[in-house]
Amino acid sequence: MSATGPIWTLDTTHSSVEFSLALMGLSIYRTGFRTLEGTLVFDPADPARASVTASIPVSSIEVTNERLLGRLMDDDFFGAKDHPAISFRSTRVEPVETTRWKVAGDLTMHGQTHPVTLDTRFLGQVKSPFSGKMTAHFRAETGIDRGQWGLTWNAAVETGGTYLGERVNITLQIVAVRQD
């Protein structure tokens, strides 16, 4: 089934991608990316026929330490030299409830593509008081095993655990602007 409906573009100012993972087995490290671009084909009355494509430049990661930023761009993390972007392309949207859907798709990161499913909530739509255009609002969550995408760096800590957890929780806050 092909996607049908109006075309929407992601509002790069008001959309965000955040992720978190265990740090040294004791706390949670949270950060995100400053830049997210993409397109939706979406009709709220027929979500099963929707589609989404999105791209995130890995260099837009939110860190305040230049040394850490450089390390995250290395091959055993994001490998930014050879793989400058993370991308997602939906393959299926399955309505679970009126405003809750499972958005399945292919996540490409570090040169590897694997399927993921985003638990997505449609929060509604409203006309922007500034642009006069209709906006649609979503929240989506998923979790991945970072090693599956080749993000393998880790170090042992004195308690016998590892410096970084393998499970990465991803949360997206999406605002999309209708393009008609």
C-alpha positions as CSV (number, residue, x, y, z in Angstrom):
1,M,0.0,0.0,0.0
2,S,1.5,3.4,-1.0
3,A,1.4,6.4,1.2
4,T,-1.4,8.9,0.6
5,G,-2.3,12.3,2.0
6,P,-1.0,15.7,2.3
7,I,2.8,16.3,2.5
8,W,4.2,17.6,5.8
9,T,7.8,18.7,6.6
10,L,9.4,18.4,10.0
11,D,9.6,21.7,11.8
12,T,13.4,21.7,12.6
13,T,13.0,24.4,15.2
14,H,10.4,22.6,17.3
15,S,11.2,18.9,16.7
16,S,13.7,17.0,18.8
17,V,15.5,13.7,19.1
18,E,16.7,12.6,22.5
19,F,18.4,9.5,23.7
20,S,19.5,8.0,26.9
21,L,21.5,5.0,28.1
22,A,23.0,3.7,31.4
23,L,26.2,5.3,32.5
24,M,28.6,3.1,34.6
25,G,25.6,1.1,35.8
26,L,24.6,3.8,38.2
27,S,23.0,6.7,36.4
28,I,21.4,7.6,33.0
29,Y,23.2,9.8,30.4
30,R,20.7,11.9,28.4
31,T,21.4,14.0,25.3
32,G,20.1,14.5,21.8
33,F,20.6,16.0,18.4
34,R,20.1,19.6,17.4
35,T,19.0,18.9,13.8
36,L,16.3,16.6,12.5
37,E,14.9,16.9,8.9
38,G,12.2,14.9,7.2
39,T,9.0,14.5,5.4
40,L,5.7,12.9,6.2
41,V,2.9,11.9,3.9
42,F,0.0,11.8,6.3
43,D,-3.8,12.0,6.6
44,P,-5.0,11.9,10.2
45,A,-8.2,10.1,9.0
46,D,-6.1,7.3,7.4
47,P,-2.9,6.8,9.4
48,A,-2.3,3.3,8.0
49,R,-1.4,4.9,4.6
50,A,1.1,7.3,6.1
51,S,4.9,7.3,5.5
52,V,7.9,9.1,7.0
53,T,11.5,9.7,6.0
54,A,13.9,11.5,8.4
55,S,17.6,12.3,8.6
56,I,19.8,13.5,11.5
57,P,23.4,14.8,11.0
58,V,25.5,12.9,13.6
59,S,27.6,16.1,14.0
60,S,24.5,17.8,15.5
61,I,24.7,15.8,18.7
62,E,24.2,18.0,21.8
63,V,27.4,17.8,23.8
64,T,29.3,20.7,25.5
65,N,32.7,19.1,25.6
66,E,34.8,19.2,22.4
67,R,36.8,16.2,23.4
68,L,33.7,14.1,23.9
69,L,32.3,15.4,20.6
70,G,35.4,14.3,18.7
71,R,35.3,10.9,20.4
72,L,31.7,10.4,19.4
73,M,32.6,11.0,15.8
74,D,35.2,8.1,15.9
75,D,34.6,4.9,14.0
76,D,33.6,2.8,17.1
77,F,30.9,5.4,17.9
78,F,29.0,7.2,15.1
79,G,31.8,7.0,12.4
80,A,30.9,10.4,11.1
81,K,33.6,10.6,8.5
82,D,32.1,7.7,6.5
83,H,28.5,7.8,7.9
84,P,27.6,11.5,8.5
85,A,23.8,11.0,9.0
86,I,21.3,8.7,10.8
87,S,18.2,8.0,8.7
88,F,14.8,6.5,9.1
89,R,12.4,5.3,6.4
90,S,9.0,3.9,7.4
91,T,7.8,0.6,5.9
92,R,4.5,0.3,7.7
93,V,2.1,2.2,10.0
94,E,-0.2,0.1,12.1
95,P,-2.9,1.9,14.0
96,V,-3.3,0.5,17.5
97,E,-5.8,3.0,18.8
98,T,-7.2,6.2,17.2
99,T,-4.1,8.2,18.2
100,R,-1.5,5.5,18.9
101,W,0.3,3.7,16.1
102,K,3.2,1.4,15.6
103,V,5.5,3.0,12.9
104,A,7.8,0.3,11.6
105,G,10.8,1.2,9.5
106,D,14.5,0.9,8.7
107,L,17.0,2.8,10.8
108,T,20.3,3.4,9.2
109,M,23.2,4.3,11.4
110,H,27.0,3.8,11.2
111,G,26.5,2.2,7.8
112,Q,24.1,-0.5,9.0
113,T,20.4,-0.8,8.5
114,H,18.0,-2.6,10.8
115,P,14.3,-2.6,11.4
116,V,12.8,-0.7,14.4
117,T,9.3,0.1,15.5
118,L,8.4,3.5,17.0
119,D,5.5,3.5,19.5
120,T,3.9,6.7,18.2
121,R,1.2,9.0,19.6
122,F,-0.6,11.5,17.4
123,L,-1.1,14.5,19.8
124,G,-3.3,16.4,17.4
125,Q,-3.1,19.3,14.9
126,V,-3.4,23.1,15.2
127,K,-2.8,26.1,13.0
128,S,0.3,28.0,13.8
129,P,-0.5,31.6,14.9
130,F,2.7,32.7,13.1
131,S,2.8,31.0,9.7
132,G,-0.9,30.3,9.4
133,K,-0.1,26.7,8.4
134,M,-1.5,23.6,9.9
135,T,0.9,21.7,12.3
136,A,0.7,18.1,13.4
137,H,2.3,17.0,16.7
138,F,3.6,13.5,17.6
139,R,5.6,11.8,20.3
140,A,7.5,8.6,19.4
141,E,9.6,6.2,21.4
142,T,11.8,3.1,20.7
143,G,14.7,1.3,22.2
144,I,17.7,-0.2,20.4
145,D,20.8,-2.3,21.1
146,R,23.6,0.1,20.0
147,G,25.9,-2.8,19.2
148,Q,23.6,-4.0,16.4
149,W,24.6,-0.9,14.5
150,G,28.3,-1.2,15.2
151,L,28.5,1.3,18.1
152,T,30.6,-1.0,20.1
153,W,33.0,1.0,22.3
154,N,32.9,0.3,26.0
155,A,35.1,0.0,29.0
156,A,35.0,-1.9,32.3
157,V,34.3,-0.1,35.5
158,E,35.6,-1.2,38.9
159,T,32.3,-2.6,40.0
160,G,32.5,-5.2,37.2
161,G,30.0,-3.5,34.9
162,T,30.5,-1.5,31.8
163,Y,30.9,2.2,31.3
164,L,28.0,2.4,28.8
165,G,24.8,0.4,28.7
166,E,24.0,-1.4,25.5
167,R,20.3,-0.4,25.4
168,V,19.6,3.1,24.0
169,N,16.2,4.6,24.6
170,I,15.1,7.1,21.9
171,T,12.4,9.7,22.2
172,L,11.2,12.0,19.4
173,Q,9.0,15.1,19.8
174,I,7.8,15.9,16.3
175,V,6.1,18.9,14.9
176,A,5.3,18.7,11.2
177,V,4.0,21.6,9.0
178,R,1.5,20.9,6.2
179,Q,2.8,22.0,2.8
180,D,-0.3,23.3,1.0
